[in-house]
Amino acid sequence: MTLTANQAKPEQKISVVRRSLFNFFLWSLIPIFLVGLAFFFIFPLFNAGAWGIFIFCLALGFGLLWLVRNFYVWLKQSLTITSVRLIDYDQQGIFQKIVSEINLRDVNDIFFQTKGLIQTVTRTGNLYLKAENNRTKIEIKNIAQPQKIQRLILQLKSELAQENPNYAEFSGEKLINLVKKIKTDIGAEKFSQILAQLGQNQIEKK
């Protein structure tokens, strides 16, 4: 947990979203087939002598390394959702990754897309997020039940706005209603004293 300058509460990790296990399985069909093929021909290869053993070890080793690489990328390629921000880890290989971050306050648009027979049957889809500046975009594909992740992010964004409102974004009507509520809560006399004190402070500054 970490604290930021504008937070009253520590930042909490809410969820880590990864591609579905079914998608990982589809993505790893070739190395799985390669490992299975090596064991399927294990007796003919071993009977062939040194070259056969070499081919078996090569196919098995290459397939297992490919599987490990796929699992590592699947594990690291994720969207971390915290109480104040979204962190996208785009792992593009063993030694390459891109990290993007969007504050929940700055999330301008969030939507999901389910496309094709496989995503429809497996209830997976692609999630897209965009910041207010339109420069930072996050895309995470083939995640399970993307609509639930969308609702979770919108809920966290709403809760953050209620806990730490950004008054600079308030419209004139909202500000007036807020002032009226404060006046009602603390009483007209106390409210007048605060206004008088603020006026006095402004005069002293000048």
C-alpha positions as CSV (number, residue, x, y, z in Angstrom):
1,M,0.0,0.0,0.0
2,T,1.1,3.5,-0.8
3,L,0.0,7.0,0.0
4,T,-0.3,9.8,-2.5
5,A,-0.5,13.5,-1.7
6,N,-4.2,13.8,-2.4
7,Q,-5.3,10.6,-0.6
8,A,-6.8,10.3,2.8
9,K,-6.7,6.5,2.6
10,P,-3.9,4.2,1.6
11,E,-4.0,2.8,-2.0
12,Q,-5.3,-0.7,-2.1
13,K,-4.9,-3.4,-4.7
14,I,-8.4,-4.4,-5.7
15,S,-7.9,-6.9,-8.6
16,V,-5.4,-8.2,-11.2
17,V,-7.0,-9.0,-14.6
18,R,-5.3,-11.4,-17.0
19,R,-6.3,-13.1,-20.2
20,S,-8.5,-16.1,-19.8
21,L,-6.9,-19.5,-19.2
22,F,-8.8,-20.8,-22.3
23,N,-7.0,-18.1,-24.4
24,F,-3.7,-19.2,-22.9
25,F,-4.4,-22.8,-23.8
26,L,-5.2,-21.8,-27.4
27,W,-2.1,-19.7,-27.6
28,S,0.0,-22.7,-26.4
29,L,-1.5,-25.4,-28.7
30,I,1.6,-25.6,-30.9
31,P,4.2,-26.1,-28.0
32,I,1.8,-28.6,-26.3
33,F,1.5,-30.5,-29.6
34,L,5.3,-30.5,-29.9
35,V,5.8,-31.9,-26.5
36,G,3.1,-34.5,-27.0
37,L,4.6,-35.5,-30.4
38,A,8.0,-36.0,-28.8
39,F,6.5,-38.5,-26.3
40,F,4.3,-40.1,-29.0
41,F,7.4,-41.1,-31.0
42,I,9.7,-41.7,-28.0
43,F,10.2,-45.4,-28.7
44,P,11.0,-45.1,-32.4
45,L,13.3,-42.2,-31.7
46,F,15.2,-44.0,-28.9
47,N,15.5,-47.1,-31.1
48,A,17.0,-44.9,-33.8
49,G,20.1,-44.3,-31.7
50,A,21.9,-41.1,-30.9
51,W,20.2,-39.0,-33.6
52,G,16.8,-40.1,-32.4
53,I,17.6,-39.2,-28.8
54,F,18.9,-35.9,-30.0
55,I,15.7,-35.1,-31.9
56,F,13.5,-36.2,-28.9
57,C,15.5,-33.9,-26.5
58,L,15.4,-31.1,-29.0
59,A,11.6,-31.3,-29.6
60,L,10.9,-31.7,-25.9
61,G,13.2,-28.9,-24.8
62,F,12.0,-26.5,-27.4
63,G,8.3,-27.2,-26.6
64,L,8.8,-26.9,-22.9
65,L,10.8,-23.6,-23.2
66,W,8.0,-22.3,-25.5
67,L,5.4,-23.2,-22.9
68,V,7.3,-21.6,-20.1
69,R,7.8,-18.4,-22.2
70,N,4.0,-18.3,-23.0
71,F,3.1,-18.8,-19.3
72,Y,5.5,-16.1,-18.2
73,V,4.1,-13.6,-20.7
74,W,0.5,-14.6,-19.7
75,L,1.3,-14.1,-16.0
76,K,3.0,-10.8,-16.4
77,Q,0.6,-9.3,-19.0
78,S,-2.1,-8.0,-16.8
79,L,-4.2,-5.0,-15.7
80,T,-3.8,-4.1,-12.0
81,I,-6.8,-2.3,-10.5
82,T,-6.2,-0.3,-7.4
83,S,-8.4,2.0,-5.4
84,V,-7.0,5.1,-7.3
85,R,-5.4,4.0,-10.6
86,L,-5.2,1.4,-13.3
87,I,-1.8,-0.1,-14.2
88,D,-1.4,-2.0,-17.5
89,Y,1.6,-4.3,-17.9
90,D,2.0,-5.2,-21.6
91,Q,4.5,-8.0,-21.5
92,Q,5.6,-8.4,-25.2
93,G,8.3,-11.1,-24.5
94,I,10.7,-12.2,-21.9
95,F,12.8,-9.1,-21.9
96,Q,10.3,-6.4,-23.2
97,K,7.3,-4.8,-21.6
98,I,5.4,-1.6,-21.7
99,V,3.7,-0.1,-18.6
100,S,0.9,2.4,-18.8
101,E,-1.0,4.0,-16.0
102,I,-4.3,5.9,-15.7
103,N,-5.7,7.5,-12.6
104,L,-9.3,6.5,-12.0
105,R,-10.2,10.2,-12.0
106,D,-8.9,10.6,-15.5
107,V,-10.7,7.6,-17.0
108,N,-12.8,9.3,-19.7
109,D,-14.1,6.3,-21.6
110,I,-14.3,2.6,-20.8
111,F,-16.0,-0.1,-22.9
112,F,-15.8,-3.7,-23.8
113,Q,-16.2,-5.7,-27.0
114,T,-17.1,-9.3,-27.5
115,K,-16.3,-10.4,-31.1
116,G,-16.5,-13.7,-32.8
117,L,-17.8,-17.2,-31.9
118,I,-14.9,-18.1,-29.5
119,Q,-15.3,-15.0,-27.4
120,T,-19.1,-15.4,-27.4
121,V,-19.0,-19.0,-26.3
122,T,-16.3,-18.6,-23.7
123,R,-17.8,-15.3,-22.4
124,T,-14.5,-13.4,-22.9
125,G,-13.9,-10.1,-24.6
126,N,-11.6,-7.1,-25.0
127,L,-11.6,-4.1,-22.6
128,Y,-10.7,-0.6,-23.7
129,L,-9.9,2.4,-21.5
130,K,-9.1,6.0,-22.5
131,A,-7.8,8.9,-20.4
132,E,-9.2,12.4,-20.6
133,N,-6.2,13.7,-22.4
134,N,-6.8,11.0,-25.1
135,R,-3.1,10.2,-25.0
136,T,-3.1,7.3,-22.7
137,K,-5.0,4.2,-23.9
138,I,-5.2,0.8,-22.4
139,E,-6.3,-2.3,-24.2
140,I,-6.5,-5.8,-22.7
141,K,-7.7,-8.6,-24.8
142,N,-9.5,-11.9,-24.2
143,I,-10.4,-11.5,-20.5
144,A,-13.2,-13.4,-18.8
145,Q,-16.4,-11.5,-18.2
146,P,-15.2,-8.0,-19.3
147,Q,-18.5,-6.4,-18.3
148,K,-17.8,-7.2,-14.7
149,I,-14.4,-5.5,-14.9
150,Q,-16.0,-2.5,-16.6
151,R,-18.6,-2.2,-13.7
152,L,-15.9,-2.6,-11.1
153,I,-13.8,0.2,-12.6
154,L,-16.8,2.5,-12.9
155,Q,-17.8,1.8,-9.3
156,L,-14.3,2.5,-8.0
157,K,-14.2,5.8,-10.0
158,S,-17.5,6.8,-8.5
159,E,-16.4,6.0,-5.0
160,L,-13.2,7.9,-5.4
161,A,-15.1,10.9,-6.7
162,Q,-17.4,10.9,-3.6
163,E,-14.5,10.5,-1.1
164,N,-12.3,13.1,-2.7
165,P,-14.4,15.4,-4.9
166,N,-12.6,17.6,-7.4
167,Y,-14.3,21.0,-6.9
168,A,-12.7,22.5,-9.9
169,E,-14.8,20.2,-12.1
170,F,-18.1,21.2,-10.4
171,S,-20.6,23.3,-12.4
172,G,-21.9,26.5,-11.1
173,E,-25.2,24.9,-10.0
174,K,-23.3,22.1,-8.2
175,L,-21.1,24.6,-6.3
176,I,-24.2,26.6,-5.2
177,N,-25.9,23.5,-4.0
178,L,-22.8,22.5,-2.1
179,V,-22.5,25.9,-0.4
180,K,-26.2,25.6,0.6
181,K,-25.7,22.2,2.1
182,I,-22.7,23.4,4.1
183,K,-24.7,26.4,5.3
184,T,-27.5,24.1,6.4
185,D,-25.1,21.6,8.1
186,I,-23.2,24.1,10.1
187,G,-25.9,26.7,10.7
188,A,-26.4,30.2,9.2
189,E,-24.6,32.0,12.1
190,K,-21.4,29.8,11.9
191,F,-21.5,30.1,8.1
192,S,-21.6,33.9,8.3
193,Q,-18.6,33.9,10.7
194,I,-16.6,31.8,8.3
195,L,-17.4,34.1,5.4
196,A,-16.4,37.1,7.5
197,Q,-13.1,35.5,8.5
198,L,-12.4,34.6,4.9
199,G,-13.1,38.2,3.9
200,Q,-10.8,39.5,6.6
201,N,-8.0,37.2,5.5
202,Q,-8.3,38.5,1.9
203,I,-8.0,42.1,3.1
204,E,-5.0,41.3,5.2
205,K,-3.3,39.6,2.2
206,K,-3.8,42.7,0.1
